[in-house]
Amino acid sequence: MAPRARPLLRERRFERAALAQIEAHRRQQSPLGLARRLARLPLEVHIARLDPAQIRELIESSVVGRHARRGCGFRLGFRYGFFIDPTTPLRALAQETAAVVCCFNGERYLSELLRSIQTQTIAPGEILVVDNASTDGSREVARRGFPGVRLIELATNEGPCVARNRGMRETSKRLVLALDVDVILEPDCLERLLAAFAADPGLAVAAPRAIAEGAAASVQYDGARFHYTGLLSLRNFYKPLAEAEGTGVVSVDAFISVAILADREKLLSVGGYDPAFFFYFEDSDLSYRLHSGGHRLACVEEARVTHRGGTSDLRSAAAPAPRAAFITIRAIAAYSW
């Protein structure tokens, strides 16, 4: 038998055995007794091929569930023949996740961002780049350097709101990791965000902590609280990382759209991003609408991204200060209205 055929055979045997255990659990038979009968097979726990509902039921059943819920990855007795990988439910959830990159003239950032997505400890099931009519080489970077990435080319630049909404509608995945092109993810960022959703399926948005590049490890964006002026009070804004408040999953009023993991249906149910903003305050507006719809938002403090450049077309020589001021004032007017 070919070397690769043996692992495949073991995977298929485990898949059959796992499905049999689930069926026994449904019939209120003894999963432990069934595990003893299956112990004769040389099984490896490799349940990534099962769908999320099957994995959830397997982990919740009997002796397997008791140990898996404690996060144990050790063998559950030689006679059972099972190895339980505690990250398996998160890996299944990752397959229901699409990374959607909003890109405009991001040639100098795009490669590094896409590599940071592909090398996550738990990678998403799909990666899309929505290009907002870039005039640099962004599209060629995505097309030639990352053949597994789906490129969506927009004819005109109508702003990041349009691009983000288009990305959410192009995928059928339950969760969307929405990213601006000028961020880099730490290797376990998605895993930590997925863990927050697994622990609280009612979340609409889980945002990582964004660290400002070159700012001596300072927090740039970490969610926000609604302010009585109608604007936002940013949490930990430019605080040194060592002094930033909050650990674990922290409930917030608003997110900053530089990087979020979101429930696609919940965002679309309130209309998604409002294109009237072009950019600036679009995330504040969407946060208000999500709260009005009874949805919850959170920041995951140990999930981190580095924010590198900022809005490219407002920081270039082609975008003078009057245009930047006009876009900002227009956004404030739209938000206040």
Buried (B, 14 or more C-beta within 10 A) or exposed (E): EEEEEEEEEBBEBBBEBBBBBBEBBEEEEEBBEBBBEBBEEEBBBBBBEBEBEBBBBBBEBBBBBEBBEEEEEEBBEEEBBBBBBBBBBBBBBBBBBBBBBBBBBBBBBBBBBBEBBBEBBBBBBBBBBBBBBBEBBBBEBBBEEBEEBBBBBBEEBBBBBBBBBBBBEBBEBBBBBBBBBBBBBBEBBBBBBBBBBBEEEEBBBBBBBBBBBEBEEBBBBBBBEBEEEEBBEBBBBEBEBEEBEBEEBBEBBBBBBBBBBBBBEBBBBBEBBBBBBBBBBBBBBBBBBBBEEEBBBBBBBBBBBBBBBEBBBBEEEEBEEEEBEEBBEBBBEBBEE
